[in-house]
């Protein structure tokens, strides 16, 4: 009898937790039907390497998840207006990121990868237990839709320097100019302001995707990007 009561209690708590999930929509916070959610399981962690879309309108954000080797990196990308017309992007790197099964863990929130059935379609996504861009009551989670492969969000000649580890062998095959461009592209993707009229400044001002806005972007970068910058600098010195 006691065992039955314990199991019933666990099921009730689980149902209450799952029942309180919202997702972005035209109303800003559409409820998710928990009966239409199932676990998204895969043998390859890289399948979770996706840009996930959260929220709606002013509360929109992208959650970029990168899986390379045995390491995982995550970064929140969201925009906001500075003044009345200037729209700028902000980035928050997550720390202590890891994936176990279909569970996601980090220093800021945990979650799970799921498949959500809605309007006769199945959409993969990520549920986070502590949403970052919404002021929600405790216990309410948020579902982020599978937006696109994460790679499409990195511009430049060497976009992969932001989503996978570089190695010395491939870097030694590049010219000094390409090494300089690769290293500085990581900064440029965060709209870093280079020395005016310098060689690098002139190069990036000719790139359609670049815009100079930020004097310091160190807090935007992921640990992967910082590690790649150090490796490029090492090869440059040689």
C-alpha positions in Angstrom: 0.0 0.0 0.0 2.8 2.4 0.9 4.6 1.6 -2.3 1.6 2.4 -4.3 1.1 5.7 -2.6 4.8 6.6 -3.2 4.5 5.7 -6.9 1.3 7.7 -7.2 3.0 10.7 -5.5 5.9 10.6 -7.9 3.6 10.4 -11.0 1.6 13.3 -9.7 4.7 15.5 -9.1 6.0 14.6 -12.6 2.7 15.5 -14.2 2.5 18.8 -12.4 6.1 19.7 -13.5 5.5 18.7 -17.1 2.1 20.4 -17.2 3.7 23.8 -16.6 5.5 24.3 -19.9 5.1 27.3 -22.3 6.5 28.2 -25.7 6.7 31.3 -27.8 3.7 32.1 -29.9 1.6 35.1 -31.1 0.2 35.3 -27.6 3.7 35.4 -26.2 3.3 32.4 -24.0 1.4 29.4 -25.5 0.9 26.4 -23.2 2.4 23.1 -24.3 0.3 19.9 -24.0 2.4 17.5 -21.9 0.7 14.5 -23.5 2.3 15.4 -26.8 5.9 15.4 -25.5 8.3 12.5 -25.7 12.0 12.2 -25.1 14.3 13.0 -28.0 16.9 10.2 -27.8 19.9 9.8 -30.1 23.2 7.8 -30.1 25.1 10.9 -31.3 25.4 14.0 -29.1 26.2 16.0 -32.1 22.5 15.6 -33.2 21.7 18.1 -30.4 24.2 20.7 -31.9 21.4 23.0 -32.9 20.2 26.6 -32.7 17.1 26.6 -30.5 14.5 29.4 -30.8 12.9 30.6 -27.6 10.3 33.2 -26.9 8.4 35.7 -29.1 8.9 39.3 -30.3 10.9 41.3 -27.7 11.4 38.1 -25.7 13.0 36.2 -28.6 16.4 34.5 -28.2 18.5 31.9 -29.8 20.3 29.2 -27.8 23.3 27.9 -29.6 24.5 24.5 -28.5 27.9 23.2 -29.7 29.2 19.6 -29.3 32.8 19.0 -30.3 34.6 15.9 -29.2 33.8 15.2 -25.6 33.1 18.9 -24.9 29.9 20.9 -25.0 29.5 24.6 -25.2 26.3 26.8 -25.1 25.6 30.4 -25.7 22.5 32.6 -25.5 22.1 35.2 -28.3 19.4 37.9 -28.0 18.9 41.3 -29.4 17.7 44.6 -27.9 17.3 48.2 -28.8 19.8 50.7 -27.5 18.1 54.0 -27.8 15.2 54.3 -30.2 16.6 52.7 -33.4 19.9 51.0 -32.7 19.4 47.2 -32.5 22.3 45.3 -31.0 23.1 41.6 -30.3 24.1 40.4 -26.8 25.7 37.0 -26.0 25.9 35.1 -22.8 28.2 32.0 -22.7 27.1 29.1 -20.4 29.6 27.2 -18.3 29.9 23.6 -17.1 27.8 22.4 -20.0 27.3 18.7 -20.4 24.8 16.3 -21.9 23.8 13.0 -20.3 21.3 10.9 -22.3 18.7 13.4 -23.4 19.4 15.7 -20.4 21.1 19.1 -20.6 23.1 20.6 -17.7 24.8 24.0 -17.2 25.6 26.6 -14.7 22.5 28.7 -15.5 19.8 26.1 -16.2 19.1 22.5 -16.8 16.7 20.9 -19.3 15.9 18.0 -21.6 15.7 17.4 -25.3 12.3 16.4 -26.5 10.0 15.9 -29.5 6.8 17.9 -29.4 3.8 16.9 -31.6 1.7 19.9 -32.7 -0.6 20.5 -35.7 0.2 17.1 -37.0 3.9 17.8 -37.0 6.7 16.7 -34.8 9.2 19.3 -33.8 12.5 18.6 -31.9 13.5 21.0 -29.2 14.8 21.7 -25.8 12.9 22.3 -22.6 14.7 24.5 -20.0 13.6 24.4 -16.4 14.7 28.0 -15.6 13.9 30.2 -18.6 16.3 33.1 -19.1 14.3 35.7 -21.0 10.9 35.5 -19.3 9.7 36.6 -15.8 7.9 33.4 -15.0 6.7 31.9 -11.7 8.9 29.2 -10.2 8.2 25.7 -11.6 7.3 26.9 -15.2 9.5 25.6 -17.9 9.9 26.8 -21.5 10.2 24.9 -24.8 12.6 26.1 -27.5 12.1 24.9 -31.1 14.8 23.4 -33.3 15.6 26.4 -35.4 18.5 25.3 -37.7 21.9 23.7 -37.7 24.1 25.8 -35.4 26.8 26.3 -38.1 24.6 28.7 -40.2 24.9 31.4 -37.4 28.6 31.9 -37.9 29.8 34.2 -40.7 33.2 34.7 -42.3 35.9 32.9 -44.2 36.6 30.6 -41.3 33.3 30.1 -39.5 34.3 26.8 -38.1 36.8 28.5 -35.7 33.7 29.2 -33.5 32.1 25.8 -33.5 34.9 23.2 -33.5 38.4 22.8 -32.1 41.2 23.7 -34.4 44.5 21.7 -34.6 48.1 22.7 -35.3 48.4 20.7 -38.5 45.6 22.5 -40.3 46.7 25.9 -39.0 50.3 25.4 -40.2 49.0 25.1 -43.7 47.5 28.6 -43.6 49.3 31.8 -44.6 50.1 34.4 -42.0 47.3 36.6 -43.5 44.7 33.8 -43.2 45.7 33.1 -39.6 45.3 36.8 -38.8 41.9 36.8 -40.5 40.8 33.6 -38.8 41.7 34.9 -35.3 40.1 38.3 -35.8 37.0 36.9 -37.4 36.1 35.5 -34.0 36.1 39.0 -32.6 34.4 40.4 -35.6 31.5 38.0 -35.3 30.8 39.9 -32.0 31.0 43.3 -33.7 34.3 44.1 -32.2 35.7 47.6 -32.9 39.2 47.3 -34.5 41.8 50.0 -34.6 40.4 52.6 -37.0 41.9 52.5 -40.5 44.1 49.5 -39.6 44.6 46.6 -42.0 42.1 44.4 -40.1 39.6 47.3 -39.8 39.6 47.9 -43.5 39.3 44.2 -44.2 36.2 43.7 -42.1 34.5 46.9 -43.1 34.3 45.3 -46.6 32.4 42.3 -45.2 28.7 42.7 -45.5 28.0 40.7 -42.3 30.3 42.9 -40.1 29.3 45.9 -38.0 31.6 47.7 -35.5 29.7 48.2 -32.2 31.6 46.7 -29.2 34.8 47.8 -27.6 35.2 44.6 -25.6 33.7 41.2 -26.4 35.7 38.9 -24.1 32.6 38.1 -22.1 30.7 37.1 -25.2 33.0 34.4 -26.3 32.7 30.7 -25.5 35.6 28.7 -24.0 36.0 26.9 -27.3 36.6 30.2 -29.2 39.1 31.5 -26.6 41.0 28.2 -26.8 41.1 28.5 -30.6 42.4 32.0 -30.4 45.3 30.9 -28.2 46.2 28.1 -30.6 46.2 30.5 -33.6 48.4 32.9 -31.7 50.8 30.1 -30.9 51.1 29.2 -34.6 51.5 32.8 -35.6 54.4 33.3 -33.2 56.2 30.3 -34.8 
